[in-house]
Amino acid sequence: MPVQALHNYTWRGARALVLLHEQAMRDLLKTWHRAKAVPVSLPPSDNPAYASLDTVLHHAFKAARNMLTWICEKLELPDPAIEEVPEPALLAADPERYMEHLLARWRIPLAGADAKRLDAIYKDRNGHDTSLIARLEHAVLHPQRHRFQLDELLEGK
């Protein structure tokens, strides 16, 4: 899907974060493909999200899905209807299909959200106080962090 300008957004801050999230996810997937081609080995971890390159990608996609569904819930917007993330091996077979679906669903719900609504503080699913803007910013940084980790492993090869 080509990047579209999203001119229908009420608040350009939300628009920027949605587009930055999209770019971060696309960059992560490119780096993940490079890591799979080498292939790189992940350092040992007790965290199941770091069991393999496939589980890292699954984790990033699931987090993106969960963040948007939580934001929509807090704004009392309709469910964004994002499919469940396929299991890691299935996702790895065609990650572009799921990513395009995920990113297309991300573009829709926040078009009418303004800064005041997104600045509200809520308890996240872990019981921490957070604003919706902070969650959107985290949605951008989360895939960037995983891309960074994979880039460092690639540099070590």
Rosetta constraint file for C-alpha pairs under 8 A:
AtomPair CA 1 CA 100 HARMONIC 6.67 0.50
AtomPair CA 6 CA 15 HARMONIC 6.73 0.50
AtomPair CA 6 CA 107 HARMONIC 7.70 0.50
AtomPair CA 8 CA 111 HARMONIC 6.18 0.50
AtomPair CA 9 CA 14 HARMONIC 7.50 0.50
AtomPair CA 9 CA 15 HARMONIC 5.99 0.50
AtomPair CA 9 CA 110 HARMONIC 7.40 0.50
AtomPair CA 9 CA 111 HARMONIC 4.17 0.50
AtomPair CA 9 CA 112 HARMONIC 6.00 0.50
AtomPair CA 9 CA 113 HARMONIC 7.74 0.50
AtomPair CA 10 CA 111 HARMONIC 5.96 0.50
AtomPair CA 10 CA 112 HARMONIC 5.19 0.50
AtomPair CA 10 CA 113 HARMONIC 6.39 0.50
AtomPair CA 10 CA 114 HARMONIC 6.19 0.50
AtomPair CA 11 CA 15 HARMONIC 6.58 0.50
AtomPair CA 11 CA 111 HARMONIC 7.55 0.50
AtomPair CA 11 CA 112 HARMONIC 7.45 0.50
AtomPair CA 11 CA 113 HARMONIC 6.60 0.50
AtomPair CA 11 CA 114 HARMONIC 5.16 0.50
AtomPair CA 11 CA 115 HARMONIC 6.45 0.50
AtomPair CA 12 CA 16 HARMONIC 5.97 0.50
AtomPair CA 13 CA 17 HARMONIC 6.30 0.50
AtomPair CA 13 CA 115 HARMONIC 7.42 0.50
AtomPair CA 14 CA 18 HARMONIC 6.16 0.50
AtomPair CA 14 CA 110 HARMONIC 6.85 0.50
AtomPair CA 14 CA 111 HARMONIC 7.63 0.50
AtomPair CA 14 CA 113 HARMONIC 7.39 0.50
AtomPair CA 14 CA 114 HARMONIC 7.69 0.50
AtomPair CA 14 CA 115 HARMONIC 7.73 0.50
AtomPair CA 14 CA 133 HARMONIC 7.90 0.50
AtomPair CA 14 CA 136 HARMONIC 7.97 0.50
AtomPair CA 15 CA 19 HARMONIC 6.22 0.50
AtomPair CA 15 CA 110 HARMONIC 7.88 0.50
AtomPair CA 15 CA 111 HARMONIC 7.29 0.50
AtomPair CA 16 CA 20 HARMONIC 5.96 0.50
AtomPair CA 17 CA 21 HARMONIC 5.93 0.50
AtomPair CA 17 CA 136 HARMONIC 6.33 0.50
AtomPair CA 17 CA 137 HARMONIC 6.62 0.50
AtomPair CA 17 CA 140 HARMONIC 6.92 0.50
AtomPair CA 18 CA 22 HARMONIC 6.24 0.50
AtomPair CA 18 CA 106 HARMONIC 6.96 0.50
AtomPair CA 18 CA 107 HARMONIC 6.63 0.50
AtomPair CA 18 CA 136 HARMONIC 7.63 0.50
AtomPair CA 19 CA 23 HARMONIC 6.27 0.50
AtomPair CA 20 CA 24 HARMONIC 6.10 0.50
AtomPair CA 20 CA 140 HARMONIC 6.10 0.50
AtomPair CA 21 CA 25 HARMONIC 6.14 0.50
AtomPair CA 21 CA 139 HARMONIC 6.18 0.50
AtomPair CA 21 CA 140 HARMONIC 4.34 0.50
AtomPair CA 21 CA 141 HARMONIC 7.89 0.50
AtomPair CA 22 CA 26 HARMONIC 6.23 0.50
AtomPair CA 22 CA 103 HARMONIC 6.26 0.50
AtomPair CA 22 CA 140 HARMONIC 7.95 0.50
AtomPair CA 23 CA 27 HARMONIC 6.06 0.50
AtomPair CA 24 CA 28 HARMONIC 6.08 0.50
AtomPair CA 24 CA 140 HARMONIC 6.18 0.50
AtomPair CA 24 CA 141 HARMONIC 7.66 0.50
AtomPair CA 24 CA 143 HARMONIC 5.79 0.50
AtomPair CA 24 CA 144 HARMONIC 5.67 0.50
AtomPair CA 25 CA 29 HARMONIC 6.26 0.50
AtomPair CA 25 CA 99 HARMONIC 7.92 0.50
AtomPair CA 25 CA 143 HARMONIC 5.80 0.50
AtomPair CA 25 CA 144 HARMONIC 7.66 0.50
AtomPair CA 26 CA 30 HARMONIC 6.35 0.50
AtomPair CA 27 CA 31 HARMONIC 6.28 0.50
AtomPair CA 27 CA 144 HARMONIC 7.83 0.50
AtomPair CA 27 CA 147 HARMONIC 7.17 0.50
AtomPair CA 28 CA 32 HARMONIC 5.98 0.50
AtomPair CA 28 CA 143 HARMONIC 6.00 0.50
AtomPair CA 28 CA 144 HARMONIC 6.71 0.50
AtomPair CA 28 CA 146 HARMONIC 7.01 0.50
AtomPair CA 28 CA 147 HARMONIC 4.81 0.50
AtomPair CA 29 CA 33 HARMONIC 6.17 0.50
AtomPair CA 29 CA 57 HARMONIC 7.72 0.50
AtomPair CA 29 CA 95 HARMONIC 7.90 0.50
AtomPair CA 30 CA 34 HARMONIC 6.47 0.50
AtomPair CA 31 CA 35 HARMONIC 6.16 0.50
AtomPair CA 31 CA 147 HARMONIC 6.23 0.50
AtomPair CA 31 CA 150 HARMONIC 6.78 0.50
AtomPair CA 31 CA 151 HARMONIC 6.87 0.50
AtomPair CA 32 CA 36 HARMONIC 6.12 0.50
AtomPair CA 32 CA 53 HARMONIC 7.29 0.50
AtomPair CA 32 CA 57 HARMONIC 7.44 0.50
AtomPair CA 32 CA 147 HARMONIC 7.41 0.50
AtomPair CA 32 CA 150 HARMONIC 6.99 0.50
AtomPair CA 33 CA 37 HARMONIC 6.19 0.50
AtomPair CA 34 CA 38 HARMONIC 6.47 0.50
AtomPair CA 34 CA 39 HARMONIC 7.74 0.50
AtomPair CA 35 CA 39 HARMONIC 5.25 0.50
AtomPair CA 35 CA 40 HARMONIC 5.39 0.50
AtomPair CA 35 CA 53 HARMONIC 7.79 0.50
AtomPair CA 35 CA 150 HARMONIC 6.74 0.50
AtomPair CA 35 CA 154 HARMONIC 6.40 0.50
AtomPair CA 36 CA 40 HARMONIC 6.61 0.50
AtomPair CA 36 CA 53 HARMONIC 7.12 0.50
AtomPair CA 38 CA 154 HARMONIC 7.94 0.50
AtomPair CA 40 CA 153 HARMONIC 6.52 0.50
AtomPair CA 40 CA 154 HARMONIC 6.54 0.50
AtomPair CA 40 CA 157 HARMONIC 7.42 0.50
AtomPair CA 41 CA 52 HARMONIC 7.76 0.50
AtomPair CA 41 CA 53 HARMONIC 7.96 0.50
AtomPair CA 41 CA 153 HARMONIC 7.69 0.50
AtomPair CA 42 CA 50 HARMONIC 7.08 0.50
AtomPair CA 42 CA 51 HARMONIC 7.52 0.50
AtomPair CA 42 CA 52 HARMONIC 6.60 0.50
AtomPair CA 42 CA 53 HARMONIC 7.28 0.50
AtomPair CA 42 CA 153 HARMONIC 7.61 0.50
AtomPair CA 44 CA 50 HARMONIC 7.98 0.50
AtomPair CA 44 CA 51 HARMONIC 7.80 0.50
AtomPair CA 45 CA 50 HARMONIC 6.31 0.50
AtomPair CA 45 CA 51 HARMONIC 7.04 0.50
AtomPair CA 46 CA 50 HARMONIC 7.78 0.50
AtomPair CA 46 CA 51 HARMONIC 7.99 0.50
AtomPair CA 47 CA 51 HARMONIC 7.02 0.50
AtomPair CA 48 CA 55 HARMONIC 7.42 0.50
AtomPair CA 49 CA 55 HARMONIC 5.16 0.50
AtomPair CA 49 CA 56 HARMONIC 5.36 0.50
AtomPair CA 49 CA 58 HARMONIC 7.74 0.50
AtomPair CA 49 CA 59 HARMONIC 5.79 0.50
AtomPair CA 50 CA 55 HARMONIC 6.12 0.50
AtomPair CA 50 CA 56 HARMONIC 5.53 0.50
AtomPair CA 51 CA 55 HARMONIC 6.14 0.50
AtomPair CA 51 CA 56 HARMONIC 7.54 0.50
AtomPair CA 52 CA 56 HARMONIC 6.41 0.50
AtomPair CA 53 CA 57 HARMONIC 6.46 0.50
AtomPair CA 54 CA 58 HARMONIC 6.20 0.50
AtomPair CA 54 CA 88 HARMONIC 5.20 0.50
AtomPair CA 54 CA 89 HARMONIC 6.48 0.50
AtomPair CA 54 CA 91 HARMONIC 7.61 0.50
AtomPair CA 54 CA 92 HARMONIC 5.91 0.50
AtomPair CA 55 CA 59 HARMONIC 5.94 0.50
AtomPair CA 55 CA 88 HARMONIC 5.43 0.50
AtomPair CA 56 CA 60 HARMONIC 6.30 0.50
AtomPair CA 56 CA 146 HARMONIC 7.74 0.50
AtomPair CA 57 CA 61 HARMONIC 6.21 0.50
AtomPair CA 57 CA 88 HARMONIC 7.57 0.50
AtomPair CA 57 CA 92 HARMONIC 7.97 0.50
AtomPair CA 58 CA 62 HARMONIC 5.96 0.50
AtomPair CA 58 CA 85 HARMONIC 6.99 0.50
AtomPair CA 58 CA 86 HARMONIC 7.74 0.50
AtomPair CA 58 CA 87 HARMONIC 7.24 0.50
AtomPair CA 58 CA 88 HARMONIC 5.48 0.50
AtomPair CA 58 CA 91 HARMONIC 7.04 0.50
AtomPair CA 59 CA 63 HARMONIC 6.03 0.50
AtomPair CA 60 CA 64 HARMONIC 6.29 0.50
AtomPair CA 60 CA 142 HARMONIC 7.26 0.50
AtomPair CA 60 CA 143 HARMONIC 6.13 0.50
AtomPair CA 60 CA 146 HARMONIC 7.78 0.50
AtomPair CA 61 CA 65 HARMONIC 6.24 0.50
AtomPair CA 61 CA 85 HARMONIC 6.85 0.50
AtomPair CA 61 CA 99 HARMONIC 7.49 0.50
AtomPair CA 61 CA 102 HARMONIC 7.95 0.50
AtomPair CA 62 CA 66 HARMONIC 6.06 0.50
AtomPair CA 62 CA 84 HARMONIC 7.81 0.50
AtomPair CA 62 CA 85 HARMONIC 5.98 0.50
AtomPair CA 63 CA 67 HARMONIC 5.97 0.50
AtomPair CA 63 CA 139 HARMONIC 7.90 0.50
AtomPair CA 64 CA 68 HARMONIC 6.42 0.50
AtomPair CA 64 CA 139 HARMONIC 6.29 0.50
AtomPair CA 65 CA 69 HARMONIC 6.30 0.50
AtomPair CA 65 CA 82 HARMONIC 6.68 0.50
AtomPair CA 65 CA 84 HARMONIC 7.98 0.50
AtomPair CA 65 CA 85 HARMONIC 7.99 0.50
AtomPair CA 65 CA 102 HARMONIC 7.00 0.50
AtomPair CA 66 CA 70 HARMONIC 6.03 0.50
AtomPair CA 67 CA 71 HARMONIC 6.20 0.50
AtomPair CA 67 CA 135 HARMONIC 7.01 0.50
AtomPair CA 67 CA 136 HARMONIC 7.78 0.50
AtomPair CA 67 CA 139 HARMONIC 6.93 0.50
AtomPair CA 68 CA 72 HARMONIC 6.12 0.50
AtomPair CA 68 CA 80 HARMONIC 7.56 0.50
AtomPair CA 68 CA 106 HARMONIC 6.91 0.50
AtomPair CA 69 CA 73 HARMONIC 6.11 0.50
AtomPair CA 69 CA 79 HARMONIC 6.39 0.50
AtomPair CA 69 CA 80 HARMONIC 6.41 0.50
AtomPair CA 70 CA 74 HARMONIC 6.25 0.50
AtomPair CA 71 CA 75 HARMONIC 6.19 0.50
AtomPair CA 71 CA 132 HARMONIC 6.43 0.50
AtomPair CA 71 CA 135 HARMONIC 7.83 0.50
AtomPair CA 72 CA 76 HARMONIC 5.86 0.50
AtomPair CA 72 CA 77 HARMONIC 4.84 0.50
AtomPair CA 72 CA 78 HARMONIC 6.62 0.50
AtomPair CA 72 CA 79 HARMONIC 6.45 0.50
AtomPair CA 72 CA 80 HARMONIC 7.25 0.50
AtomPair CA 72 CA 109 HARMONIC 7.15 0.50
AtomPair CA 73 CA 77 HARMONIC 6.11 0.50
AtomPair CA 73 CA 78 HARMONIC 7.54 0.50
AtomPair CA 73 CA 79 HARMONIC 7.17 0.50
AtomPair CA 74 CA 122 HARMONIC 7.63 0.50
AtomPair CA 75 CA 117 HARMONIC 7.48 0.50
AtomPair CA 77 CA 109 HARMONIC 7.06 0.50
AtomPair CA 78 CA 109 HARMONIC 7.72 0.50
AtomPair CA 80 CA 105 HARMONIC 6.12 0.50
AtomPair CA 80 CA 106 HARMONIC 7.58 0.50
AtomPair CA 80 CA 108 HARMONIC 7.73 0.50
AtomPair CA 80 CA 109 HARMONIC 6.67 0.50
AtomPair CA 81 CA 105 HARMONIC 7.21 0.50
AtomPair CA 82 CA 101 HARMONIC 7.41 0.50
AtomPair CA 82 CA 102 HARMONIC 6.19 0.50
AtomPair CA 82 CA 105 HARMONIC 6.31 0.50
AtomPair CA 83 CA 101 HARMONIC 7.99 0.50
AtomPair CA 83 CA 102 HARMONIC 7.74 0.50
AtomPair CA 85 CA 91 HARMONIC 7.36 0.50
AtomPair CA 85 CA 98 HARMONIC 7.41 0.50
AtomPair CA 86 CA 90 HARMONIC 5.81 0.50
AtomPair CA 86 CA 91 HARMONIC 5.19 0.50
AtomPair CA 87 CA 91 HARMONIC 5.96 0.50
AtomPair CA 88 CA 92 HARMONIC 6.02 0.50
AtomPair CA 89 CA 93 HARMONIC 6.49 0.50
AtomPair CA 90 CA 94 HARMONIC 7.13 0.50
AtomPair CA 91 CA 95 HARMONIC 5.10 0.50
AtomPair CA 91 CA 98 HARMONIC 7.31 0.50
AtomPair CA 94 CA 98 HARMONIC 7.32 0.50
AtomPair CA 95 CA 99 HARMONIC 6.07 0.50
AtomPair CA 96 CA 100 HARMONIC 5.97 0.50
AtomPair CA 97 CA 101 HARMONIC 6.43 0.50
AtomPair CA 98 CA 102 HARMONIC 6.07 0.50
AtomPair CA 99 CA 103 HARMONIC 6.00 0.50
AtomPair CA 100 CA 104 HARMONIC 5.98 0.50
AtomPair CA 101 CA 105 HARMONIC 6.28 0.50
AtomPair CA 102 CA 106 HARMONIC 6.26 0.50
AtomPair CA 103 CA 107 HARMONIC 6.47 0.50
AtomPair CA 104 CA 108 HARMONIC 7.27 0.50
AtomPair CA 105 CA 109 HARMONIC 7.69 0.50
AtomPair CA 106 CA 110 HARMONIC 7.98 0.50
AtomPair CA 107 CA 111 HARMONIC 7.52 0.50
AtomPair CA 113 CA 117 HARMONIC 6.50 0.50
AtomPair CA 113 CA 118 HARMONIC 6.87 0.50
AtomPair CA 114 CA 118 HARMONIC 6.37 0.50
AtomPair CA 115 CA 119 HARMONIC 5.91 0.50
AtomPair CA 116 CA 120 HARMONIC 6.78 0.50
AtomPair CA 118 CA 131 HARMONIC 6.73 0.50
AtomPair CA 118 CA 132 HARMONIC 4.88 0.50
AtomPair CA 118 CA 133 HARMONIC 5.39 0.50
AtomPair CA 119 CA 131 HARMONIC 5.41 0.50
AtomPair CA 119 CA 132 HARMONIC 5.96 0.50
AtomPair CA 119 CA 133 HARMONIC 5.79 0.50
AtomPair CA 120 CA 131 HARMONIC 5.35 0.50
AtomPair CA 120 CA 132 HARMONIC 6.50 0.50
AtomPair CA 121 CA 129 HARMONIC 6.22 0.50
AtomPair CA 121 CA 130 HARMONIC 5.21 0.50
AtomPair CA 121 CA 131 HARMONIC 4.26 0.50
AtomPair CA 121 CA 132 HARMONIC 6.89 0.50
AtomPair CA 122 CA 128 HARMONIC 7.93 0.50
AtomPair CA 122 CA 129 HARMONIC 5.48 0.50
AtomPair CA 122 CA 130 HARMONIC 5.50 0.50
AtomPair CA 122 CA 131 HARMONIC 6.11 0.50
AtomPair CA 122 CA 132 HARMONIC 7.61 0.50
AtomPair CA 123 CA 127 HARMONIC 5.07 0.50
AtomPair CA 123 CA 128 HARMONIC 5.14 0.50
AtomPair CA 123 CA 129 HARMONIC 4.56 0.50
AtomPair CA 123 CA 130 HARMONIC 6.24 0.50
AtomPair CA 124 CA 128 HARMONIC 5.33 0.50
AtomPair CA 124 CA 129 HARMONIC 6.30 0.50
AtomPair CA 124 CA 130 HARMONIC 6.50 0.50
AtomPair CA 130 CA 134 HARMONIC 6.38 0.50
AtomPair CA 130 CA 135 HARMONIC 7.11 0.50
AtomPair CA 131 CA 135 HARMONIC 6.46 0.50
AtomPair CA 132 CA 136 HARMONIC 6.23 0.50
AtomPair CA 133 CA 137 HARMONIC 6.16 0.50
AtomPair CA 134 CA 138 HARMONIC 6.08 0.50
AtomPair CA 135 CA 139 HARMONIC 6.12 0.50
AtomPair CA 136 CA 140 HARMONIC 6.60 0.50
AtomPair CA 137 CA 141 HARMONIC 6.38 0.50
AtomPair CA 138 CA 142 HARMONIC 5.78 0.50
AtomPair CA 139 CA 143 HARMONIC 7.27 0.50
AtomPair CA 140 CA 144 HARMONIC 6.74 0.50
AtomPair CA 141 CA 145 HARMONIC 5.98 0.50
AtomPair CA 142 CA 146 HARMONIC 6.57 0.50
AtomPair CA 143 CA 147 HARMONIC 6.05 0.50
AtomPair CA 144 CA 148 HARMONIC 6.07 0.50
AtomPair CA 145 CA 149 HARMONIC 6.31 0.50
AtomPair CA 146 CA 150 HARMONIC 6.26 0.50
AtomPair CA 147 CA 151 HARMONIC 6.01 0.50
AtomPair CA 148 CA 152 HARMONIC 6.21 0.50
AtomPair CA 149 CA 153 HARMONIC 6.42 0.50
AtomPair CA 150 CA 154 HARMONIC 6.12 0.50
AtomPair CA 151 CA 155 HARMONIC 6.16 0.50
AtomPair CA 152 CA 156 HARMONIC 6.38 0.50
AtomPair CA 153 CA 157 HARMONIC 6.82 0.50
